[in-house]
Amino acid sequence: MESSSGKTGYQFPFERLNVYSQAKQLVLMVYESTKRFPAKEQFGMTSQLCRAAISVASNIAEGCGRLSRPEQAHFSQIAYGSLMEVLCQCDISRDLGFISEANFSAIRAQAERVARMLNSLHATQVLKKERQ
């Protein structure tokens, strides 16, 4: 079995989640977009936007490392909050002319995919918690 890192062997639980793969794709899109930001934004919007995007994927992974359903659900909520932060910052970046309309639309479409998957993951975690 090939992991998301391209190596064969064991996969950690988060690596098997499609939502993680989609969140990672969002990170790559954000990083590609921020390459065109003004140099003066390196420690401002560029840094903030990249950190928020990474936070989405990181919180999905961290939630998978938790044993209790309430903790897992908590981390999927944090990931969702970070996703909303990415959308907000991309919207502002578009208004500032840092991101084109086409680029913003692509990031937004990817964010919508991730949002739907996070909502499903969270619902599953909450349902499993209630059944226990």
C-alpha positions in Angstrom: 0.0 0.0 0.0 1.4 3.4 -0.9 1.0 6.2 1.6 0.4 9.9 0.8 4.1 10.5 1.2 4.8 8.2 -1.7 6.4 5.5 0.4 5.2 1.9 0.6 4.3 0.4 4.0 2.3 1.4 7.0 -0.2 4.3 6.7 -1.2 6.3 9.7 -5.0 6.7 10.1 -5.0 10.3 8.9 -3.2 9.4 5.7 -6.1 7.1 4.8 -8.6 9.9 5.0 -9.7 11.6 1.8 -10.4 14.8 3.7 -6.7 14.9 4.7 -5.6 14.4 1.0 -8.0 17.2 0.0 -6.8 19.5 2.8 -3.2 18.8 1.7 -4.2 19.8 -1.9 -5.5 23.1 -0.5 -2.2 23.7 1.3 -0.4 23.3 -2.0 -2.8 25.6 -3.8 -2.3 28.3 -1.1 1.4 28.0 -1.2 1.5 28.3 -5.0 -0.8 31.4 -4.8 1.3 33.1 -2.1 4.4 32.9 -4.3 3.0 35.8 -6.2 2.2 38.0 -3.1 4.3 41.1 -2.7 7.6 40.6 -0.8 6.4 43.1 1.9 3.6 40.6 2.8 6.1 37.7 3.6 5.6 38.2 7.3 2.0 39.4 7.0 -0.7 37.9 4.8 1.6 35.3 3.2 2.7 33.8 6.5 -0.8 34.0 8.1 -2.5 32.4 5.1 0.0 29.5 4.8 -0.2 28.8 8.5 -4.0 28.7 8.4 -3.9 26.3 5.4 -1.5 24.0 7.2 -3.6 24.1 10.3 -6.5 22.5 8.4 -4.5 19.5 7.5 -2.6 19.4 10.8 -5.8 19.4 12.9 -7.2 16.6 10.8 -4.1 14.6 11.5 -4.0 15.5 15.2 -7.7 14.5 15.6 -6.9 11.1 14.2 -4.3 10.7 16.9 -6.9 11.2 19.7 -8.6 8.2 21.2 -11.8 9.7 22.4 -14.6 10.7 20.0 -15.2 14.1 21.7 -11.5 15.0 21.2 -11.6 13.8 17.6 -14.7 16.0 17.0 -13.0 18.9 18.7 -10.1 18.8 16.3 -12.3 18.5 13.2 -14.1 21.7 14.4 -10.7 23.4 14.8 -9.8 22.3 11.3 -13.1 23.8 10.0 -12.3 27.1 11.8 -8.9 27.2 10.1 -10.6 26.5 6.8 -12.8 29.5 7.3 -9.7 31.6 8.1 -8.2 30.5 4.8 -11.3 31.6 2.9 -11.4 34.9 4.7 -7.8 35.7 4.0 -8.1 34.6 0.4 -11.1 36.9 0.0 -9.1 39.8 1.4 -6.1 38.9 -0.8 -8.3 38.9 -3.8 -9.6 42.4 -2.9 -6.0 43.6 -2.5 -5.1 42.2 -5.9 -2.8 39.5 -4.6 -5.0 36.6 -5.9 -6.7 36.6 -9.2 -10.5 35.9 -9.5 -9.7 32.6 -11.2 -7.2 31.6 -8.5 -9.7 32.6 -5.7 -12.4 30.5 -7.4 -10.2 27.4 -7.5 -9.2 27.8 -3.9 -12.8 28.4 -2.9 -14.0 25.3 -4.7 -11.3 23.2 -3.0 -12.3 24.7 0.4 -15.9 23.8 -0.3 -14.9 20.2 -0.9 -12.9 20.1 2.3 -15.7 21.8 4.3 -18.2 19.2 3.2 -15.8 16.4 4.1 -15.0 17.9 7.5 -18.7 18.3 8.2 -19.2 14.6 7.4 -16.2 13.6 9.5 -17.5 15.7 12.4 -21.0 14.2 12.1 -19.5 10.7 12.1 -17.5 11.4 15.2 -20.4 12.9 17.1 -22.7 10.0 16.1 -20.1 7.4 17.2 -19.7 9.3 20.5 -23.5 9.2 21.1 -23.7 5.5 20.4 -21.0 4.6 22.9 
